[in-house]
Structure formats: structure tokens, C-alpha cells
Amino acid sequence: GLCAGGVPSLSYRELKDLKKTNVLHIDVRERWEIDKFGKIPASVNIPLGELVEALQMDPAEFKEQYNQKMPSKSDPVVFSCLAGKRSKQALAFAMSLGFS
């Protein structure tokens, strides 16, 4: 399940097209799920339970923890999970923190 602001759900093809632009793809599945089902290329794994804290980190700390530049509040971000429920929660969390 893929979610992005304004476009509550995306197809995999739409995501692939988006990834050609400067979009940050955050996979909110648990680490064991990534190990079991595999990682989506060019995505960063931030389990849903860590997301609110992660999005409020100091950018240097975020980069160190997730090996990825921290998104600014106006950067395009896509969330994904297994079925779509957690990515919708992730989207709500991000928007509540001021991400557009």
C-alpha cells in the first residue's frame, strides 16, 4: 500500500515514475518484514513506531540514523507499508507535524 499527500494511493508504476523525481520513499513496515519480504529499492525503512520521532530529529541525527537526507516539510514524500493502513497513519502523522 502506497500513500502520498493529495494522492491517497498510488500504483507501483506511479511510484516508479515518482522515484525518477526527487521524492523520498519511506517504508514504514517493521524491520523483520523488510528482512522477510525484501526492501523496495531506493526506499528508507522507518518503522511506523519510530516515524514521529524521526520526522522531528535534528537533520544530522536523521542522516546518521537512516543514511538519508532528512526531508524538509515541503519535500515530496511517499509512504508505503504492506496493506496501506500504516502508510495512511504515517501520512496523517507527517501532516500533523506540518509536512505538506
Number of C-alpha atoms within 10 A of each C-alpha: 18 25 26 20 17 7 9 14 19 16 11 11 9 11 18 12 11 17 16 8 9 10 16 20 23 24 26 25 21 16 15 9 14 16 9 8 10 10 15 13 9 10 18 17 22 20 20 21 13 12 17 16 10 18 19 12 14 11 16 12 13 18 13 12 12 13 11 14 13 20 15 13 14 9 13 17 21 25 29 27 23 15 11 16 13 22 26 21 15 26 21 13 16 20 13 11 13 10 18 16
